[in-house]
């Protein structure tokens, strides 16, 4: 126990020494453990506690709640995208190499605040899964979905703690743009069946998400081949997250859209022979066939179609 406490104290000392002093006093930023606890609680809620709670209950009707929630997420994502642009990517940042500005420059601090709000947005996205559980859409609570939502707050926490700004914020820039489109789709889908005719582009949304991760990979890993005053640890951190999510989304795409559809074969008539033995004018099934003497075998055929036709 003493070793564990010593390890925690040493880690806290490391956080205080190397963490960005601008974000150290902010909500949930002094230690990673509250964020870790929230993420683990989320997984337990949506995989164990929630399904158990809904087991003997009817699904909740949340149409208006979902429309409002997704609309707010569109606005939130649009604002974060705008702040990322104004905090550097529109005029001040370089796609090739962008070190973190740790000064109190207004543009730099604007990006720092955008980073924290992006981190906070990862918690609001937990409601995506919670609403699935309340509606008993358990098939939507996939491994991809839970990993994606459960990992992101913890991943972003380290960025806000040590590198709030600079090269890795390209991840947030692309991600918030994709979320504007994604939550628009969800909002339209929540409006009811009459909107389905306008939602033919679902598969292209998944494609856009995969393209996003390819862009993040290329943007991050380029720093392995050039000199740039940006921590290599975060190059790998961001790049490998993009690799992991790309393959998870690719697997989802293959399962959802690339599997060949098995075409049902036309039912073929089946002809069977039924032998009925008659004796003394009586068939085995008890019906009279008109014969009064002798024993014989009467064969007749009938055509049977498979069930369901």
MODELLER restraints for C-alpha pairs under 7 A, 6 or more apart:
rsr = mdl.restraints
at = mdl.atoms
rsr.add(forms.Gaussian(group=physical.xy_distance, feature=features.Distance(at['CA:12:A'], at['CA:31:A']), mean=6.99, stdev=0.5))
rsr.add(forms.Gaussian(group=physical.xy_distance, feature=features.Distance(at['CA:18:A'], at['CA:162:A']), mean=6.88, stdev=0.5))
rsr.add(forms.Gaussian(group=physical.xy_distance, feature=features.Distance(at['CA:19:A'], at['CA:161:A']), mean=5.36, stdev=0.5))
rsr.add(forms.Gaussian(group=physical.xy_distance, feature=features.Distance(at['CA:19:A'], at['CA:162:A']), mean=4.78, stdev=0.5))
rsr.add(forms.Gaussian(group=physical.xy_distance, feature=features.Distance(at['CA:20:A'], at['CA:161:A']), mean=5.85, stdev=0.5))
rsr.add(forms.Gaussian(group=physical.xy_distance, feature=features.Distance(at['CA:20:A'], at['CA:162:A']), mean=5.33, stdev=0.5))
rsr.add(forms.Gaussian(group=physical.xy_distance, feature=features.Distance(at['CA:23:A'], at['CA:29:A']), mean=6.60, stdev=0.5))
rsr.add(forms.Gaussian(group=physical.xy_distance, feature=features.Distance(at['CA:23:A'], at['CA:161:A']), mean=6.41, stdev=0.5))
rsr.add(forms.Gaussian(group=physical.xy_distance, feature=features.Distance(at['CA:24:A'], at['CA:30:A']), mean=5.33, stdev=0.5))
rsr.add(forms.Gaussian(group=physical.xy_distance, feature=features.Distance(at['CA:28:A'], at['CA:34:A']), mean=6.59, stdev=0.5))
rsr.add(forms.Gaussian(group=physical.xy_distance, feature=features.Distance(at['CA:28:A'], at['CA:35:A']), mean=6.90, stdev=0.5))
rsr.add(forms.Gaussian(group=physical.xy_distance, feature=features.Distance(at['CA:29:A'], at['CA:161:A']), mean=6.54, stdev=0.5))
rsr.add(forms.Gaussian(group=physical.xy_distance, feature=features.Distance(at['CA:35:A'], at['CA:153:A']), mean=6.96, stdev=0.5))
rsr.add(forms.Gaussian(group=physical.xy_distance, feature=features.Distance(at['CA:35:A'], at['CA:154:A']), mean=6.20, stdev=0.5))
rsr.add(forms.Gaussian(group=physical.xy_distance, feature=features.Distance(at['CA:36:A'], at['CA:154:A']), mean=6.30, stdev=0.5))
rsr.add(forms.Gaussian(group=physical.xy_distance, feature=features.Distance(at['CA:39:A'], at['CA:150:A']), mean=5.40, stdev=0.5))
rsr.add(forms.Gaussian(group=physical.xy_distance, feature=features.Distance(at['CA:42:A'], at['CA:150:A']), mean=6.96, stdev=0.5))
rsr.add(forms.Gaussian(group=physical.xy_distance, feature=features.Distance(at['CA:43:A'], at['CA:146:A']), mean=6.91, stdev=0.5))
rsr.add(forms.Gaussian(group=physical.xy_distance, feature=features.Distance(at['CA:43:A'], at['CA:150:A']), mean=6.62, stdev=0.5))
rsr.add(forms.Gaussian(group=physical.xy_distance, feature=features.Distance(at['CA:46:A'], at['CA:129:A']), mean=6.77, stdev=0.5))
rsr.add(forms.Gaussian(group=physical.xy_distance, feature=features.Distance(at['CA:46:A'], at['CA:130:A']), mean=6.40, stdev=0.5))
rsr.add(forms.Gaussian(group=physical.xy_distance, feature=features.Distance(at['CA:46:A'], at['CA:133:A']), mean=6.58, stdev=0.5))
rsr.add(forms.Gaussian(group=physical.xy_distance, feature=features.Distance(at['CA:50:A'], at['CA:133:A']), mean=6.21, stdev=0.5))
rsr.add(forms.Gaussian(group=physical.xy_distance, feature=features.Distance(at['CA:51:A'], at['CA:133:A']), mean=6.42, stdev=0.5))
rsr.add(forms.Gaussian(group=physical.xy_distance, feature=features.Distance(at['CA:54:A'], at['CA:134:A']), mean=6.86, stdev=0.5))
rsr.add(forms.Gaussian(group=physical.xy_distance, feature=features.Distance(at['CA:59:A'], at['CA:134:A']), mean=6.05, stdev=0.5))
rsr.add(forms.Gaussian(group=physical.xy_distance, feature=features.Distance(at['CA:59:A'], at['CA:135:A']), mean=4.41, stdev=0.5))
rsr.add(forms.Gaussian(group=physical.xy_distance, feature=features.Distance(at['CA:59:A'], at['CA:136:A']), mean=5.51, stdev=0.5))
rsr.add(forms.Gaussian(group=physical.xy_distance, feature=features.Distance(at['CA:60:A'], at['CA:134:A']), mean=5.76, stdev=0.5))
rsr.add(forms.Gaussian(group=physical.xy_distance, feature=features.Distance(at['CA:60:A'], at['CA:135:A']), mean=5.11, stdev=0.5))
rsr.add(forms.Gaussian(group=physical.xy_distance, feature=features.Distance(at['CA:61:A'], at['CA:135:A']), mean=6.95, stdev=0.5))
rsr.add(forms.Gaussian(group=physical.xy_distance, feature=features.Distance(at['CA:63:A'], at['CA:190:A']), mean=6.00, stdev=0.5))
rsr.add(forms.Gaussian(group=physical.xy_distance, feature=features.Distance(at['CA:63:A'], at['CA:191:A']), mean=6.90, stdev=0.5))
rsr.add(forms.Gaussian(group=physical.xy_distance, feature=features.Distance(at['CA:66:A'], at['CA:187:A']), mean=6.98, stdev=0.5))
rsr.add(forms.Gaussian(group=physical.xy_distance, feature=features.Distance(at['CA:66:A'], at['CA:190:A']), mean=6.20, stdev=0.5))
rsr.add(forms.Gaussian(group=physical.xy_distance, feature=features.Distance(at['CA:67:A'], at['CA:187:A']), mean=5.12, stdev=0.5))
rsr.add(forms.Gaussian(group=physical.xy_distance, feature=features.Distance(at['CA:67:A'], at['CA:190:A']), mean=5.82, stdev=0.5))
rsr.add(forms.Gaussian(group=physical.xy_distance, feature=features.Distance(at['CA:67:A'], at['CA:191:A']), mean=6.71, stdev=0.5))
rsr.add(forms.Gaussian(group=physical.xy_distance, feature=features.Distance(at['CA:70:A'], at['CA:183:A']), mean=5.41, stdev=0.5))
rsr.add(forms.Gaussian(group=physical.xy_distance, feature=features.Distance(at['CA:70:A'], at['CA:184:A']), mean=6.94, stdev=0.5))
rsr.add(forms.Gaussian(group=physical.xy_distance, feature=features.Distance(at['CA:70:A'], at['CA:186:A']), mean=6.46, stdev=0.5))
rsr.add(forms.Gaussian(group=physical.xy_distance, feature=features.Distance(at['CA:70:A'], at['CA:187:A']), mean=5.14, stdev=0.5))
rsr.add(forms.Gaussian(group=physical.xy_distance, feature=features.Distance(at['CA:71:A'], at['CA:187:A']), mean=6.32, stdev=0.5))
rsr.add(forms.Gaussian(group=physical.xy_distance, feature=features.Distance(at['CA:73:A'], at['CA:183:A']), mean=6.40, stdev=0.5))
rsr.add(forms.Gaussian(group=physical.xy_distance, feature=features.Distance(at['CA:74:A'], at['CA:180:A']), mean=4.95, stdev=0.5))
rsr.add(forms.Gaussian(group=physical.xy_distance, feature=features.Distance(at['CA:74:A'], at['CA:183:A']), mean=5.63, stdev=0.5))
rsr.add(forms.Gaussian(group=physical.xy_distance, feature=features.Distance(at['CA:74:A'], at['CA:184:A']), mean=6.32, stdev=0.5))
rsr.add(forms.Gaussian(group=physical.xy_distance, feature=features.Distance(at['CA:77:A'], at['CA:176:A']), mean=5.12, stdev=0.5))
rsr.add(forms.Gaussian(group=physical.xy_distance, feature=features.Distance(at['CA:77:A'], at['CA:179:A']), mean=6.19, stdev=0.5))
rsr.add(forms.Gaussian(group=physical.xy_distance, feature=features.Distance(at['CA:77:A'], at['CA:180:A']), mean=5.58, stdev=0.5))
rsr.add(forms.Gaussian(group=physical.xy_distance, feature=features.Distance(at['CA:78:A'], at['CA:176:A']), mean=6.93, stdev=0.5))
rsr.add(forms.Gaussian(group=physical.xy_distance, feature=features.Distance(at['CA:78:A'], at['CA:180:A']), mean=6.06, stdev=0.5))
rsr.add(forms.Gaussian(group=physical.xy_distance, feature=features.Distance(at['CA:80:A'], at['CA:114:A']), mean=6.43, stdev=0.5))
rsr.add(forms.Gaussian(group=physical.xy_distance, feature=features.Distance(at['CA:80:A'], at['CA:118:A']), mean=6.79, stdev=0.5))
rsr.add(forms.Gaussian(group=physical.xy_distance, feature=features.Distance(at['CA:80:A'], at['CA:176:A']), mean=6.52, stdev=0.5))
rsr.add(forms.Gaussian(group=physical.xy_distance, feature=features.Distance(at['CA:81:A'], at['CA:173:A']), mean=5.75, stdev=0.5))
rsr.add(forms.Gaussian(group=physical.xy_distance, feature=features.Distance(at['CA:81:A'], at['CA:176:A']), mean=5.44, stdev=0.5))
rsr.add(forms.Gaussian(group=physical.xy_distance, feature=features.Distance(at['CA:81:A'], at['CA:177:A']), mean=6.12, stdev=0.5))
rsr.add(forms.Gaussian(group=physical.xy_distance, feature=features.Distance(at['CA:83:A'], at['CA:114:A']), mean=6.03, stdev=0.5))
rsr.add(forms.Gaussian(group=physical.xy_distance, feature=features.Distance(at['CA:84:A'], at['CA:111:A']), mean=6.31, stdev=0.5))
rsr.add(forms.Gaussian(group=physical.xy_distance, feature=features.Distance(at['CA:84:A'], at['CA:114:A']), mean=6.42, stdev=0.5))
rsr.add(forms.Gaussian(group=physical.xy_distance, feature=features.Distance(at['CA:84:A'], at['CA:173:A']), mean=5.96, stdev=0.5))
rsr.add(forms.Gaussian(group=physical.xy_distance, feature=features.Distance(at['CA:87:A'], at['CA:107:A']), mean=5.26, stdev=0.5))
rsr.add(forms.Gaussian(group=physical.xy_distance, feature=features.Distance(at['CA:87:A'], at['CA:108:A']), mean=6.44, stdev=0.5))
rsr.add(forms.Gaussian(group=physical.xy_distance, feature=features.Distance(at['CA:87:A'], at['CA:110:A']), mean=5.28, stdev=0.5))
rsr.add(forms.Gaussian(group=physical.xy_distance, feature=features.Distance(at['CA:87:A'], at['CA:111:A']), mean=4.42, stdev=0.5))
rsr.add(forms.Gaussian(group=physical.xy_distance, feature=features.Distance(at['CA:88:A'], at['CA:107:A']), mean=6.78, stdev=0.5))
rsr.add(forms.Gaussian(group=physical.xy_distance, feature=features.Distance(at['CA:88:A'], at['CA:111:A']), mean=6.92, stdev=0.5))
rsr.add(forms.Gaussian(group=physical.xy_distance, feature=features.Distance(at['CA:97:A'], at['CA:167:A']), mean=6.47, stdev=0.5))
rsr.add(forms.Gaussian(group=physical.xy_distance, feature=features.Distance(at['CA:97:A'], at['CA:228:A']), mean=5.88, stdev=0.5))
rsr.add(forms.Gaussian(group=physical.xy_distance, feature=features.Distance(at['CA:98:A'], at['CA:166:A']), mean=5.00, stdev=0.5))
rsr.add(forms.Gaussian(group=physical.xy_distance, feature=features.Distance(at['CA:98:A'], at['CA:167:A']), mean=4.71, stdev=0.5))
rsr.add(forms.Gaussian(group=physical.xy_distance, feature=features.Distance(at['CA:99:A'], at['CA:166:A']), mean=4.98, stdev=0.5))
rsr.add(forms.Gaussian(group=physical.xy_distance, feature=features.Distance(at['CA:99:A'], at['CA:167:A']), mean=6.21, stdev=0.5))
rsr.add(forms.Gaussian(group=physical.xy_distance, feature=features.Distance(at['CA:99:A'], at['CA:229:A']), mean=5.42, stdev=0.5))
rsr.add(forms.Gaussian(group=physical.xy_distance, feature=features.Distance(at['CA:99:A'], at['CA:230:A']), mean=5.17, stdev=0.5))
rsr.add(forms.Gaussian(group=physical.xy_distance, feature=features.Distance(at['CA:100:A'], at['CA:163:A']), mean=6.35, stdev=0.5))
rsr.add(forms.Gaussian(group=physical.xy_distance, feature=features.Distance(at['CA:100:A'], at['CA:165:A']), mean=5.23, stdev=0.5))
rsr.add(forms.Gaussian(group=physical.xy_distance, feature=features.Distance(at['CA:100:A'], at['CA:166:A']), mean=4.20, stdev=0.5))
rsr.add(forms.Gaussian(group=physical.xy_distance, feature=features.Distance(at['CA:101:A'], at['CA:108:A']), mean=5.99, stdev=0.5))
rsr.add(forms.Gaussian(group=physical.xy_distance, feature=features.Distance(at['CA:101:A'], at['CA:165:A']), mean=6.76, stdev=0.5))
rsr.add(forms.Gaussian(group=physical.xy_distance, feature=features.Distance(at['CA:101:A'], at['CA:166:A']), mean=6.83, stdev=0.5))
rsr.add(forms.Gaussian(group=physical.xy_distance, feature=features.Distance(at['CA:111:A'], at['CA:165:A']), mean=5.86, stdev=0.5))
rsr.add(forms.Gaussian(group=physical.xy_distance, feature=features.Distance(at['CA:112:A'], at['CA:164:A']), mean=5.14, stdev=0.5))
rsr.add(forms.Gaussian(group=physical.xy_distance, feature=features.Distance(at['CA:112:A'], at['CA:165:A']), mean=5.97, stdev=0.5))
rsr.add(forms.Gaussian(group=physical.xy_distance, feature=features.Distance(at['CA:115:A'], at['CA:160:A']), mean=6.06, stdev=0.5))
rsr.add(forms.Gaussian(group=physical.xy_distance, feature=features.Distance(at['CA:115:A'], at['CA:164:A']), mean=5.95, stdev=0.5))
rsr.add(forms.Gaussian(group=physical.xy_distance, feature=features.Distance(at['CA:116:A'], at['CA:160:A']), mean=6.16, stdev=0.5))
rsr.add(forms.Gaussian(group=physical.xy_distance, feature=features.Distance(at['CA:119:A'], at['CA:153:A']), mean=6.02, stdev=0.5))
rsr.add(forms.Gaussian(group=physical.xy_distance, feature=features.Distance(at['CA:119:A'], at['CA:156:A']), mean=5.65, stdev=0.5))
rsr.add(forms.Gaussian(group=physical.xy_distance, feature=features.Distance(at['CA:119:A'], at['CA:157:A']), mean=6.46, stdev=0.5))
rsr.add(forms.Gaussian(group=physical.xy_distance, feature=features.Distance(at['CA:122:A'], at['CA:152:A']), mean=6.45, stdev=0.5))
rsr.add(forms.Gaussian(group=physical.xy_distance, feature=features.Distance(at['CA:122:A'], at['CA:153:A']), mean=5.42, stdev=0.5))
rsr.add(forms.Gaussian(group=physical.xy_distance, feature=features.Distance(at['CA:123:A'], at['CA:153:A']), mean=6.71, stdev=0.5))
rsr.add(forms.Gaussian(group=physical.xy_distance, feature=features.Distance(at['CA:126:A'], at['CA:149:A']), mean=6.55, stdev=0.5))
rsr.add(forms.Gaussian(group=physical.xy_distance, feature=features.Distance(at['CA:129:A'], at['CA:141:A']), mean=6.51, stdev=0.5))
rsr.add(forms.Gaussian(group=physical.xy_distance, feature=features.Distance(at['CA:132:A'], at['CA:138:A']), mean=6.57, stdev=0.5))
rsr.add(forms.Gaussian(group=physical.xy_distance, feature=features.Distance(at['CA:132:A'], at['CA:140:A']), mean=6.76, stdev=0.5))
rsr.add(forms.Gaussian(group=physical.xy_distance, feature=features.Distance(at['CA:132:A'], at['CA:141:A']), mean=6.99, stdev=0.5))
rsr.add(forms.Gaussian(group=physical.xy_distance, feature=features.Distance(at['CA:144:A'], at['CA:248:A']), mean=6.10, stdev=0.5))
rsr.add(forms.Gaussian(group=physical.xy_distance, feature=features.Distance(at['CA:168:A'], at['CA:238:A']), mean=6.89, stdev=0.5))
rsr.add(forms.Gaussian(group=physical.xy_distance, feature=features.Distance(at['CA:171:A'], at['CA:216:A']), mean=5.97, stdev=0.5))
rsr.add(forms.Gaussian(group=physical.xy_distance, feature=features.Distance(at['CA:174:A'], at['CA:212:A']), mean=6.45, stdev=0.5))
rsr.add(forms.Gaussian(group=physical.xy_distance, feature=features.Distance(at['CA:178:A'], at['CA:209:A']), mean=6.85, stdev=0.5))
rsr.add(forms.Gaussian(group=physical.xy_distance, feature=features.Distance(at['CA:182:A'], at['CA:205:A']), mean=6.95, stdev=0.5))
rsr.add(forms.Gaussian(group=physical.xy_distance, feature=features.Distance(at['CA:188:A'], at['CA:195:A']), mean=6.40, stdev=0.5))
rsr.add(forms.Gaussian(group=physical.xy_distance, feature=features.Distance(at['CA:189:A'], at['CA:195:A']), mean=6.40, stdev=0.5))
rsr.add(forms.Gaussian(group=physical.xy_distance, feature=features.Distance(at['CA:189:A'], at['CA:196:A']), mean=6.89, stdev=0.5))
rsr.add(forms.Gaussian(group=physical.xy_distance, feature=features.Distance(at['CA:206:A'], at['CA:253:A']), mean=6.86, stdev=0.5))
rsr.add(forms.Gaussian(group=physical.xy_distance, feature=features.Distance(at['CA:210:A'], at['CA:246:A']), mean=5.49, stdev=0.5))
rsr.add(forms.Gaussian(group=physical.xy_distance, feature=features.Distance(at['CA:210:A'], at['CA:249:A']), mean=6.50, stdev=0.5))
rsr.add(forms.Gaussian(group=physical.xy_distance, feature=features.Distance(at['CA:213:A'], at['CA:242:A']), mean=5.01, stdev=0.5))
rsr.add(forms.Gaussian(group=physical.xy_distance, feature=features.Distance(at['CA:213:A'], at['CA:246:A']), mean=5.68, stdev=0.5))
rsr.add(forms.Gaussian(group=physical.xy_distance, feature=features.Distance(at['CA:216:A'], at['CA:239:A']), mean=6.76, stdev=0.5))
rsr.add(forms.Gaussian(group=physical.xy_distance, feature=features.Distance(at['CA:216:A'], at['CA:242:A']), mean=6.30, stdev=0.5))
rsr.add(forms.Gaussian(group=physical.xy_distance, feature=features.Distance(at['CA:217:A'], at['CA:239:A']), mean=4.91, stdev=0.5))
rsr.add(forms.Gaussian(group=physical.xy_distance, feature=features.Distance(at['CA:217:A'], at['CA:242:A']), mean=5.77, stdev=0.5))
rsr.add(forms.Gaussian(group=physical.xy_distance, feature=features.Distance(at['CA:217:A'], at['CA:243:A']), mean=6.76, stdev=0.5))
rsr.add(forms.Gaussian(group=physical.xy_distance, feature=features.Distance(at['CA:220:A'], at['CA:235:A']), mean=5.44, stdev=0.5))
rsr.add(forms.Gaussian(group=physical.xy_distance, feature=features.Distance(at['CA:220:A'], at['CA:238:A']), mean=6.72, stdev=0.5))
rsr.add(forms.Gaussian(group=physical.xy_distance, feature=features.Distance(at['CA:220:A'], at['CA:239:A']), mean=5.47, stdev=0.5))
rsr.add(forms.Gaussian(group=physical.xy_distance, feature=features.Distance(at['CA:221:A'], at['CA:235:A']), mean=6.37, stdev=0.5))
rsr.add(forms.Gaussian(group=physical.xy_distance, feature=features.Distance(at['CA:221:A'], at['CA:239:A']), mean=6.22, stdev=0.5))
rsr.add(forms.Gaussian(group=physical.xy_distance, feature=features.Distance(at['CA:267:A'], at['CA:306:A']), mean=6.50, stdev=0.5))
rsr.add(forms.Gaussian(group=physical.xy_distance, feature=features.Distance(at['CA:268:A'], at['CA:305:A']), mean=6.95, stdev=0.5))
rsr.add(forms.Gaussian(group=physical.xy_distance, feature=features.Distance(at['CA:269:A'], at['CA:303:A']), mean=6.29, stdev=0.5))
rsr.add(forms.Gaussian(group=physical.xy_distance, feature=features.Distance(at['CA:269:A'], at['CA:304:A']), mean=5.90, stdev=0.5))
rsr.add(forms.Gaussian(group=physical.xy_distance, feature=features.Distance(at['CA:269:A'], at['CA:305:A']), mean=5.05, stdev=0.5))
rsr.add(forms.Gaussian(group=physical.xy_distance, feature=features.Distance(at['CA:270:A'], at['CA:303:A']), mean=5.68, stdev=0.5))
rsr.add(forms.Gaussian(group=physical.xy_distance, feature=features.Distance(at['CA:270:A'], at['CA:304:A']), mean=5.22, stdev=0.5))
rsr.add(forms.Gaussian(group=physical.xy_distance, feature=features.Distance(at['CA:270:A'], at['CA:305:A']), mean=6.24, stdev=0.5))
rsr.add(forms.Gaussian(group=physical.xy_distance, feature=features.Distance(at['CA:271:A'], at['CA:301:A']), mean=6.77, stdev=0.5))
rsr.add(forms.Gaussian(group=physical.xy_distance, feature=features.Distance(at['CA:271:A'], at['CA:302:A']), mean=5.87, stdev=0.5))
rsr.add(forms.Gaussian(group=physical.xy_distance, feature=features.Distance(at['CA:271:A'], at['CA:303:A']), mean=4.61, stdev=0.5))
rsr.add(forms.Gaussian(group=physical.xy_distance, feature=features.Distance(at['CA:271:A'], at['CA:304:A']), mean=6.28, stdev=0.5))
rsr.add(forms.Gaussian(group=physical.xy_distance, feature=features.Distance(at['CA:272:A'], at['CA:301:A']), mean=5.88, stdev=0.5))
rsr.add(forms.Gaussian(group=physical.xy_distance, feature=features.Distance(at['CA:272:A'], at['CA:302:A']), mean=5.92, stdev=0.5))
rsr.add(forms.Gaussian(group=physical.xy_distance, feature=features.Distance(at['CA:272:A'], at['CA:303:A']), mean=6.61, stdev=0.5))
rsr.add(forms.Gaussian(group=physical.xy_distance, feature=features.Distance(at['CA:273:A'], at['CA:299:A']), mean=6.90, stdev=0.5))
rsr.add(forms.Gaussian(group=physical.xy_distance, feature=features.Distance(at['CA:273:A'], at['CA:300:A']), mean=6.09, stdev=0.5))
rsr.add(forms.Gaussian(group=physical.xy_distance, feature=features.Distance(at['CA:273:A'], at['CA:301:A']), mean=4.73, stdev=0.5))
rsr.add(forms.Gaussian(group=physical.xy_distance, feature=features.Distance(at['CA:273:A'], at['CA:302:A']), mean=6.81, stdev=0.5))
rsr.add(forms.Gaussian(group=physical.xy_distance, feature=features.Distance(at['CA:274:A'], at['CA:299:A']), mean=6.08, stdev=0.5))
rsr.add(forms.Gaussian(group=physical.xy_distance, feature=features.Distance(at['CA:274:A'], at['CA:300:A']), mean=5.82, stdev=0.5))
rsr.add(forms.Gaussian(group=physical.xy_distance, feature=features.Distance(at['CA:274:A'], at['CA:301:A']), mean=6.21, stdev=0.5))
rsr.add(forms.Gaussian(group=physical.xy_distance, feature=features.Distance(at['CA:275:A'], at['CA:297:A']), mean=6.80, stdev=0.5))
rsr.add(forms.Gaussian(group=physical.xy_distance, feature=features.Distance(at['CA:275:A'], at['CA:298:A']), mean=6.06, stdev=0.5))
rsr.add(forms.Gaussian(group=physical.xy_distance, feature=features.Distance(at['CA:275:A'], at['CA:299:A']), mean=4.84, stdev=0.5))
rsr.add(forms.Gaussian(group=physical.xy_distance, feature=features.Distance(at['CA:275:A'], at['CA:300:A']), mean=6.83, stdev=0.5))
rsr.add(forms.Gaussian(group=physical.xy_distance, feature=features.Distance(at['CA:276:A'], at['CA:283:A']), mean=6.40, stdev=0.5))
rsr.add(forms.Gaussian(group=physical.xy_distance, feature=features.Distance(at['CA:276:A'], at['CA:284:A']), mean=6.27, stdev=0.5))
rsr.add(forms.Gaussian(group=physical.xy_distance, feature=features.Distance(at['CA:276:A'], at['CA:297:A']), mean=6.06, stdev=0.5))
rsr.add(forms.Gaussian(group=physical.xy_distance, feature=features.Distance(at['CA:276:A'], at['CA:298:A']), mean=5.38, stdev=0.5))
rsr.add(forms.Gaussian(group=physical.xy_distance, feature=features.Distance(at['CA:276:A'], at['CA:299:A']), mean=6.38, stdev=0.5))
rsr.add(forms.Gaussian(group=physical.xy_distance, feature=features.Distance(at['CA:277:A'], at['CA:283:A']), mean=5.70, stdev=0.5))
rsr.add(forms.Gaussian(group=physical.xy_distance, feature=features.Distance(at['CA:277:A'], at['CA:284:A']), mean=5.79, stdev=0.5))
rsr.add(forms.Gaussian(group=physical.xy_distance, feature=features.Distance(at['CA:277:A'], at['CA:296:A']), mean=6.16, stdev=0.5))
rsr.add(forms.Gaussian(group=physical.xy_distance, feature=features.Distance(at['CA:277:A'], at['CA:297:A']), mean=4.68, stdev=0.5))
rsr.add(forms.Gaussian(group=physical.xy_distance, feature=features.Distance(at['CA:277:A'], at['CA:298:A']), mean=6.11, stdev=0.5))
rsr.add(forms.Gaussian(group=physical.xy_distance, feature=features.Distance(at['CA:278:A'], at['CA:284:A']), mean=6.04, stdev=0.5))
rsr.add(forms.Gaussian(group=physical.xy_distance, feature=features.Distance(at['CA:278:A'], at['CA:295:A']), mean=5.98, stdev=0.5))
rsr.add(forms.Gaussian(group=physical.xy_distance, feature=features.Distance(at['CA:278:A'], at['CA:296:A']), mean=5.85, stdev=0.5))
rsr.add(forms.Gaussian(group=physical.xy_distance, feature=features.Distance(at['CA:278:A'], at['CA:297:A']), mean=6.33, stdev=0.5))
rsr.add(forms.Gaussian(group=physical.xy_distance, feature=features.Distance(at['CA:279:A'], at['CA:294:A']), mean=6.26, stdev=0.5))
rsr.add(forms.Gaussian(group=physical.xy_distance, feature=features.Distance(at['CA:279:A'], at['CA:295:A']), mean=4.51, stdev=0.5))
rsr.add(forms.Gaussian(group=physical.xy_distance, feature=features.Distance(at['CA:279:A'], at['CA:296:A']), mean=6.74, stdev=0.5))
rsr.add(forms.Gaussian(group=physical.xy_distance, feature=features.Distance(at['CA:280:A'], at['CA:291:A']), mean=6.92, stdev=0.5))
rsr.add(forms.Gaussian(group=physical.xy_distance, feature=features.Distance(at['CA:280:A'], at['CA:292:A']), mean=5.12, stdev=0.5))
rsr.add(forms.Gaussian(group=physical.xy_distance, feature=features.Distance(at['CA:280:A'], at['CA:293:A']), mean=5.07, stdev=0.5))
rsr.add(forms.Gaussian(group=physical.xy_distance, feature=features.Distance(at['CA:280:A'], at['CA:294:A']), mean=5.85, stdev=0.5))
rsr.add(forms.Gaussian(group=physical.xy_distance, feature=features.Distance(at['CA:280:A'], at['CA:295:A']), mean=6.44, stdev=0.5))
rsr.add(forms.Gaussian(group=physical.xy_distance, feature=features.Distance(at['CA:281:A'], at['CA:288:A']), mean=5.89, stdev=0.5))
rsr.add(forms.Gaussian(group=physical.xy_distance, feature=features.Distance(at['CA:281:A'], at['CA:289:A']), mean=6.03, stdev=0.5))
rsr.add(forms.Gaussian(group=physical.xy_distance, feature=features.Distance(at['CA:281:A'], at['CA:290:A']), mean=6.02, stdev=0.5))
rsr.add(forms.Gaussian(group=physical.xy_distance, feature=features.Distance(at['CA:281:A'], at['CA:291:A']), mean=4.32, stdev=0.5))
rsr.add(forms.Gaussian(group=physical.xy_distance, feature=features.Distance(at['CA:281:A'], at['CA:292:A']), mean=4.34, stdev=0.5))
rsr.add(forms.Gaussian(group=physical.xy_distance, feature=features.Distance(at['CA:281:A'], at['CA:293:A']), mean=6.34, stdev=0.5))
rsr.add(forms.Gaussian(group=physical.xy_distance, feature=features.Distance(at['CA:282:A'], at['CA:288:A']), mean=4.80, stdev=0.5))
rsr.add(forms.Gaussian(group=physical.xy_distance, feature=features.Distance(at['CA:282:A'], at['CA:289:A']), mean=6.47, stdev=0.5))
rsr.add(forms.Gaussian(group=physical.xy_distance, feature=features.Distance(at['CA:283:A'], at['CA:289:A']), mean=6.92, stdev=0.5))
